[in-house]
Amino acid sequence: MSFASQQWKTKSWFTAESLLTLSVHAVASCLCLHLDSLQNLPKHLKSRILSVTIKRGCLSNSALKSLVHADILELDLSECPVCDETLQIVSAAHSLRKLDINPGRNQRRNISADALKNLFPSVPHLSILYMRRCDGVSDDVISALVECCPLLRELDVGGCVMITDHSLRKLKDLENLISLNVSSSQVSDHGILALVEGNCAETLTELRLDSCQRITDFAIETIVLYCSNMKVLIFHGCPVTDASRFALEELLSKSKVKQLTWTVY
């Protein structure tokens, strides 16, 4: 094959790819006109259109219903409106590994506990879940999550004010948990003790407890004692004293720590 032929084939391939990309963006710009047709598209095209639409933050539930399919692995809905109906639609993504429904800055998610509990049995492979400042997140929701999604590795429920020690007692059984955010919640020293005495003590590398008013020096000392692989520990806004700083010296001596933030009162 001549060099000219090879060059022509390469150029043609890029042209076809460019046309596909342009078509995806064109469809994403006016999804409401194509809802019936979207359901008949191949899964890989649905995924591409979904990705573009999500980034624009203009995904309606009707469009999501037409684009979601069982083989989707990740969904980032942090820039999109999310309600109970949205989660019902997401339940069709049975292979889902990562779901991000964190709200925008200074916003909260008005999602019910029932909608969350109904979602989890449909996504048993879920390993990363971000649902910060979701009003419906409670201890019962966390119990359902642990029962249905045992592969969970990362959980962000920061700002979910109904979370208590009961949730930590459930989360302690997760053998793959590496990152947990329970900031601005009602967890206390007793819950932290239960957590770090569980299966996740060796796997946990990141823990956020900032603005938890029931966390004292005892919790920090317990974390240092049990969690030898901790790399990120954030607990500013907690009523701790210099005793925590002395305990942290041992953690710092292991040279694994990447981030520490706290406030001494």
For each residue, the residues with C-beta under 8 A, 3 or more apart:
1: 5 6
2: 5 6
3: 6 7
4: 7 8
5: 1 2 8 9
6: 1 2 3 9 10
7: 3 4 10 11
8: 4 5 11 12
9: 5 6 12 13
10: 6 7 13 14
11: 7 8 14 15
12: 8 9 15 16
13: 9 10 16 17
14: 10 11 17 18
15: 11 12 18 19
16: 12 13 19 20
17: 13 14 20 21
18: 14 15 21 22
19: 15 16 22 23
20: 16 17 23 24
21: 17 18 24 25
22: 18 19 25 26
23: 19 20 26 27
24: 20 21 27 28 45 48 49 52
25: 21 22 28 29 52
26: 22 23 29 30
27: 23 24 30 31 34 38 49
28: 24 25 31 49 52 53 56
29: 25 26
30: 26 27 33 34
31: 27 28 34 35 38 49 53 59 60 63 66
32: 35 60 62 63
33: 30
34: 27 30 31 37 38
35: 31 32 38 39 62 63 66
36: 39 66
37: 34 40 41
38: 27 31 34 35 41 46 49 63 66 67
39: 35 36 66
40: 37
41: 37 38 45 46 49
42: 45 46
43: 46 47 69 71
44: 47 48
45: 24 41 42 48 49
46: 38 41 42 43 49 50 66 67 68 69
47: 43 44 50 51 67 69 72
48: 24 44 45 51 52
49: 24 27 28 31 38 41 45 46 52 53 67
50: 46 47 53 54 59 64 67 68 72
51: 47 48 54 55
52: 24 25 28 48 49 55 56
53: 28 31 49 50 56 58 59 63 67
54: 50 51 57 59 75 76 77 79 80
55: 51 52 79
56: 28 52 53 59 79
57: 54 79 80
58: 53 80
59: 31 50 53 54 56 63 64 77 80 81
60: 31 32 63 64 81
61: 64 65 83 85 86 89
62: 32 35 65 66
63: 31 32 35 38 53 59 60 66 67
64: 50 59 60 61 67 68 86 89 90
65: 61 62 68 89
66: 31 35 36 38 39 46 62 63
67: 38 46 47 49 50 53 63 64
68: 46 50 64 65 72 89 90 92 93
69: 43 46 47 72 92 93
70: 92 93 94 95
71: 43 95
72: 47 50 68 69 75 93 95 96
73: 95 96 97 98
74: 96 97 98 99
75: 54 72 90 93 96 98 99 100
76: 54 79 98 100
77: 54 59 80 82 86 90 99 100 101
78: 100 101 102 103 104 130
79: 54 55 56 57 76 104
80: 54 57 58 59 77 86
81: 59 60 86
82: 77 86 87 101 103 109 111
83: 61 86 87 110 111 115
84: 87 88 111 112 114 115
85: 61 88 89
86: 61 64 77 80 81 82 83 89 90
87: 82 83 84 90 91 101 111 115 116 118 119
88: 84 85 91 115 118 119
89: 61 64 65 68 85 86 92
90: 64 68 75 77 86 87 93 96 99 119 123
91: 87 88 118 119 122 123
92: 68 69 70 89 122
93: 68 69 70 72 75 90 96 122 123
94: 70 122 123 124 125
95: 70 71 72 73 125
96: 72 73 74 75 90 93 99 123 125 126
97: 73 74 125 126 127 128
98: 73 74 75 76 126 127 128 129
99: 74 75 77 90 96 123 126 128 129 130 131
100: 75 76 77 78 128 130
101: 77 78 82 87 109 111 130 131 134
102: 78 130 131 132 133 156
103: 78 82 107 108 109 132 133 134
104: 78 79 107
105:
106:
107: 103 104 133
108: 103 133 134 135 159
109: 82 101 103 131 133 134 135 136
110: 83 135 136
111: 82 83 84 87 101 115 116 131 134 135 136
112: 84 115 116 136
113: 116 117 136 137 138 140 141
114: 84 117 118 136
115: 83 84 87 88 111 112 118 119 136
116: 87 111 112 113 119 120 131 134 136 137 141 144 145
117: 113 114 120 140 141 144
118: 87 88 91 114 115 121 122
119: 87 88 90 91 115 116 122 123
120: 116 117 123 126 144 145 147 148 149
121: 118 124 148
122: 91 92 93 94 118 119
123: 90 91 93 94 96 99 119 120 126 148 149
124: 94 121 148 149 150 151
125: 94 95 96 97 149 151
126: 96 97 98 99 120 123 129 149 151 152
127: 97 98 149 151 152 153 154 176
128: 97 98 99 100 152 153 154
129: 98 99 126 145 149 152 154 155 156
130: 78 99 100 101 102 154 156
131: 99 101 102 109 111 116 134 137 156 157 160
132: 102 103 156 157 158 159 160 181
133: 102 103 107 108 109 158 159 160
134: 101 103 108 109 111 116 131 137 157 160
135: 108 109 110 111 160
136: 109 110 111 112 113 114 115 116 141
137: 113 116 131 134 141 142 157 160 162 163
138: 113 141 142 160 162 163
139: 142 143 162 163 164 166 167 170
140: 113 117 143 144
141: 113 116 117 136 137 138 144 145
142: 137 138 139 145 146 157 163 166 167 170 171
143: 139 140 146 147 166 167 170
144: 116 117 120 140 141 147 148
145: 116 120 129 141 142 148 149 152 155
146: 142 143 149 150 152 170 171 173 174
147: 120 143 144 150
148: 120 121 123 124 144 145
149: 120 123 124 125 126 127 129 145 146 152
150: 124 146 147 174 175
151: 124 125 126 127 176
152: 126 127 128 129 145 146 149 155 174 176 177
153: 127 128 176 177 178 179
154: 127 128 129 130 177 178 179 180
155: 129 145 152 171 177 179 180 181
156: 102 129 130 131 132 179 181
157: 131 132 134 137 142 160 163 167 181 182 185
158: 132 133 181 182 183 184 185 208
159: 108 132 133 183 184 185
160: 131 132 133 134 135 137 138 157 163 182 184 185
161: 184 185 186
162: 137 138 139 185 186
163: 137 138 139 142 157 160 167 182 185 186 187
164: 139 167 185 186 187 188 191
165: 168 169 186 187 188 190 191 194
166: 139 142 143 169 170 191
167: 139 142 143 157 163 164 170 171 182 187 191
168: 165 171 172 182 187 191 192 194 195
169: 165 166 172 191 194 195
170: 139 142 143 146 166 167 173
171: 142 146 155 167 168 174 177 180 195 198 200
172: 168 169 194 195 196 197 198 199 200
173: 146 170 198 199
174: 146 150 152 171 177 198 199 200
175: 150 199 200 203
176: 127 151 152 153 200 203
177: 152 153 154 155 171 174 180 200 203 204
178: 153 154 203 204 205 206
179: 153 154 155 156 204 205 206 207 232
180: 154 155 171 177 195 204 206 207 208
181: 132 155 156 157 158 207 208
182: 157 158 160 163 167 168 185 187 208 209 212
183: 158 159 208 209 210 211 212 234
184: 158 159 160 161 210 211 212
185: 157 158 159 160 161 162 163 164 182 212
186: 161 162 163 164 165 212 214
187: 163 164 165 167 168 182 191 192 209 212 214 215
188: 164 165 191 192 212 214 215 219
189: 192 193 214 215 216 218 219 222
190: 165 193 194
191: 164 165 166 167 168 169 187 188 194 195
192: 168 187 188 189 195 196 209 215 219 222 223
193: 189 190 196 197 218 219 222
194: 165 168 169 172 190 191 197 198
195: 168 169 171 172 180 191 192 198 200 204
196: 172 192 193 200 201 204 222 223 225 226 227
197: 172 193 194 201 226
198: 171 172 173 174 194 195 201
199: 172 173 174 175 203
200: 171 172 174 175 176 177 195 196 203 204
201: 196 197 198 204 226 227
202: 227 228 229
203: 175 176 177 178 199 200 229
204: 177 178 179 180 195 196 200 201 207 227 229 230
205: 178 179 229 230 231 232
206: 178 179 180 230 231 232 233
207: 179 180 181 204 223 227 230 232 233 234
208: 158 180 181 182 183 232 234 235
209: 182 183 187 192 212 215 219 233 234 235 238
210: 183 184 234 235 236 237 238 261
211: 183 184 236 237 238
212: 182 183 184 185 186 187 188 209 215 235 237 238
213: 237 238 239
214: 186 187 188 189
215: 187 188 189 192 209 212 219 220 235 238 239 240
216: 189 219 220 238 239 240
217: 220 221 240 241 243 244 247
218: 189 193 221 222
219: 188 189 192 193 209 215 216 222 223 235 238
220: 215 216 217 223 224 233 235 240 244 247 248 262
221: 217 218 224 225 243 244 247
222: 189 192 193 196 218 219 225 226
223: 192 196 207 219 220 226 227 230 233
224: 220 221 227 230 247 248 250 251
225: 196 221 222
226: 196 197 201 222 223
227: 196 201 202 204 207 223 224 230
228: 202 254
229: 202 203 204 205 256
230: 204 205 206 207 223 224 227 233 251 256 257
231: 205 206 256 257 258 259
232: 179 205 206 207 208 257 258 259 260
233: 206 207 209 220 223 230 248 251 257 259 260
234: 183 207 208 209 210 259 260 261 262
235: 208 209 210 212 215 219 220 238 240 244 261 262
236: 210 211 261 262 263
237: 210 211 212 213 263
238: 209 210 211 212 213 215 216 219 235 262 263
239: 213 215 216 265
240: 215 216 217 220 235 243 244 262 263 264 265
241: 217 244 264 265
242: 245 246 264
243: 217 221 240 246 247
244: 217 220 221 235 240 241 247 248 262 264
245: 242 248 249 262 264
246: 242 243 249
247: 217 220 221 224 243 244 250 251
248: 220 224 233 244 245 251 252 260 262
249: 245 246 252 253
250: 224 247 253 254
251: 224 230 233 247 248 254 256 257 260
252: 248 249 255 257 260
253: 249 250
254: 228 250 251 257
255: 252
256: 229 230 231 251
257: 230 231 232 233 251 252 254 260
258: 231 232
259: 231 232 233 234
260: 232 233 234 248 251 252 257
261: 210 234 235 236
262: 220 234 235 236 238 240 244 245 248
263: 236 237 238 240
264: 240 241 242 244 245
265: 239 240 241
